[in-house]
């Protein structure tokens, strides 16, 4: 029931869009040409399905032949487009044979529903010859001296290695955005203490507490032993 309900909702939205488009076109045309234009325009709505199992065929190209207009069927095979009576619709999709449907000129009204059946097609690939590796001394030479290029995954691993990233961080210059951000951050730090003396860390009791704790842990002693 889900494809049927989706089809009904999509048809209702297409009908509204068609009516709005048609009204705009009618107001822009001369009064004498309104009646022939209305009689010739038609909205085609339908479903593309497989001929053997009646399953929906998605992503079918519905093209108005010899005109630069068309549409695609949804994942449920539903499509809708506005064209003229007498036009020819061409249905094409990968894995299916192309179909054409000529819209009759004597259709009454401006709406027409249809079901287009698609027949699966068979593709014949070109001949592929698989050759074995050389034997004996030729295989040893190929294994030792042939240079096999890296694939994309190996190239990506080399470009994102720790050594390559460290080199780029050290020697890649900053761009304009980074320089601007650094300058603005420095201006903000200077403006924070504007009009007063900046604090000195030697008078900060928390820093002295961290210093004594590090002294008790022996951090400075371990650094001297490593040197």
C-alpha positions in Angstrom: 0.0 0.0 0.0 2.9 2.4 0.5 3.7 2.7 -3.2 0.0 3.3 -4.0 -0.4 6.0 -1.3 2.9 7.6 -2.4 1.6 7.6 -6.0 -1.7 9.3 -5.1 0.1 12.0 -3.1 2.6 12.6 -5.9 -0.2 12.8 -8.5 -2.1 15.4 -6.4 1.0 17.6 -6.1 1.7 17.3 -9.8 -1.9 18.3 -10.6 -1.6 21.4 -8.5 1.7 22.3 -10.2 0.2 21.7 -13.6 -2.8 23.9 -12.9 -0.6 26.8 -11.6 1.7 26.5 -14.6 -1.2 26.4 -17.0 -2.8 29.5 -15.5 0.4 31.5 -15.8 0.8 30.5 -19.4 -2.8 31.4 -20.2 -2.5 34.9 -18.8 0.7 35.5 -20.8 -0.8 34.5 -24.1 -3.1 36.6 -26.3 -6.8 36.0 -25.9 -7.2 34.4 -29.3 -4.5 31.8 -28.6 -5.8 30.6 -25.2 -8.3 28.1 -26.5 -5.9 26.2 -28.9 -3.2 26.2 -26.3 -5.5 24.7 -23.6 -6.8 22.0 -25.9 -3.3 20.9 -27.0 -1.6 20.7 -23.6 -1.9 17.5 -21.6 -0.3 16.1 -18.4 1.0 12.6 -18.6 1.3 10.6 -15.3 2.1 7.0 -14.9 4.3 4.2 -13.6 7.2 2.3 -15.1 7.2 -1.4 -14.3 8.9 -4.6 -15.4 7.0 -6.6 -18.0 7.6 -10.0 -16.4 7.1 -9.3 -12.7 5.3 -6.0 -12.6 7.9 -4.4 -10.3 8.6 -0.7 -10.2 11.5 0.5 -12.3 13.2 3.5 -10.8 15.3 6.2 -12.5 13.7 5.8 -15.9 14.4 8.7 -18.2 11.1 10.0 -19.8 12.0 12.2 -22.6 9.8 14.2 -25.0 11.2 13.3 -28.3 12.7 16.1 -30.4 12.2 18.6 -27.5 14.4 19.7 -24.7 12.0 18.4 -21.9 11.6 15.3 -19.8 11.5 13.8 -16.4 12.7 10.9 -14.2 10.7 8.2 -12.5 11.0 8.1 -8.7 12.1 5.1 -6.7 8.6 3.8 -6.9 8.5 4.2 -10.7 6.1 7.2 -10.7 6.6 10.0 -13.2 4.7 13.0 -14.4 5.3 15.6 -17.1 3.5 18.2 -19.2 3.6 18.0 -23.0 1.5 18.4 -26.1 -0.9 16.0 -27.7 0.8 14.2 -30.6 4.2 14.2 -28.9 6.3 11.0 -28.6 7.6 9.9 -25.2 10.8 7.9 -25.1 11.5 5.7 -22.0 15.1 4.6 -21.4 16.9 3.0 -18.5 20.1 1.1 -17.9 19.4 -2.7 -18.3 16.2 -2.2 -20.2 15.2 -1.7 -23.8 14.1 1.7 -24.9 10.4 2.2 -25.5 8.5 4.9 -27.3 4.9 5.9 -26.9 3.0 8.3 -29.2 0.4 10.4 -27.4 -2.9 10.3 -29.4 -4.1 13.7 -30.7 -7.8 12.8 -30.0 -7.5 12.4 -26.2 -10.3 14.2 -24.4 -9.3 16.4 -21.5 -5.9 17.5 -20.2 -4.9 14.5 -18.0 -3.8 11.0 -19.1 -2.6 8.1 -16.9 -0.5 5.2 -18.3 1.6 2.2 -17.3 4.8 1.7 -19.3 6.2 -1.8 -19.2 10.0 -2.2 -19.5 11.7 -5.3 -20.9 15.1 -6.2 -19.6 17.9 -6.1 -22.1 21.0 -8.2 -22.4 24.4 -6.6 -22.8 27.3 -8.3 -24.5 30.7 -7.3 -23.2 33.9 -7.2 -25.3 36.2 -10.2 -25.3 38.7 -10.2 -22.4 41.9 -12.3 -22.6 43.5 -13.3 -19.3 47.2 -14.2 -19.6 49.2 -16.0 -16.9 52.4 -14.6 -15.3 55.7 -15.6 -16.9 57.4 -18.8 -15.6 60.9 -19.5 -14.3 63.5 -16.9 -14.6 61.1 -14.4 -16.1 58.9 -14.6 -13.0 61.9 -14.0 -10.8 63.0 -11.0 -12.8 59.5 -9.5 -12.8 59.1 -10.1 -9.0 62.4 -8.4 -8.2 62.6 -5.5 -10.7 59.1 -4.7 -11.9 57.9 -1.4 -10.4 54.2 -1.7 -9.6 52.7 1.7 -8.9 50.8 2.3 -5.7 47.1 2.3 -5.7 45.0 5.2 -4.4 44.8 3.8 -0.9 48.6 3.4 -0.5 49.1 7.0 -1.9 46.6 8.3 0.6 48.4 6.5 3.5 51.7 8.0 2.5 50.2 11.5 2.2 48.6 11.3 5.6 51.4 9.6 7.5 52.7 11.2 10.8 56.0 12.2 9.2 54.3 13.9 6.3 51.8 15.7 8.5 54.6 16.9 10.8 56.6 18.2 7.9 53.6 20.1 6.6 52.9 21.6 10.0 56.5 22.8 10.3 57.1 24.3 6.8 53.6 25.2 5.5 53.1 28.9 5.9 50.0 30.3 7.4 47.3 31.6 5.1 45.5 34.9 5.5 42.7 33.5 7.7 45.2 32.0 10.2 47.2 35.3 10.3 44.1 37.3 10.9 42.9 35.0 13.7 46.3 35.2 15.4 46.4 39.0 15.1 42.9 39.3 16.5 43.6 37.0 19.4 46.7 39.0 20.3 44.8 42.2 20.1 42.1 40.7 22.4 44.8 39.6 25.0 46.3 43.1 25.0 42.9 44.7 25.3 42.0 42.5 28.3 44.5 44.3 30.5 44.1 47.7 28.9 44.7 50.6 31.4 46.3 48.3 34.1 49.4 46.3 34.8 49.5 42.8 33.5 49.9 40.2 36.3 53.3 38.6 36.8 53.4 34.8 37.4 55.9 35.0 40.2 53.3 36.5 42.5 50.7 33.9 41.7 50.1 31.5 44.7 48.7 28.8 42.5 51.8 28.8 40.3 53.9 28.5 43.5 51.7 25.6 44.6 52.3 23.8 41.3 56.0 24.4 41.6 56.2 22.9 45.1 54.2 19.9 44.1 56.4 19.3 41.1 59.5 19.6 43.4 58.1 17.0 45.8 57.3 14.6 43.0 60.9 14.9 41.7 60.1 16.2 38.3 63.2 18.4 38.1 65.4 15.5 39.3 64.2 13.2 36.5 64.8 15.9 33.9 68.4 16.3 35.2 69.0 12.5 35.1 67.7 12.3 31.5 70.1 15.1 30.4 
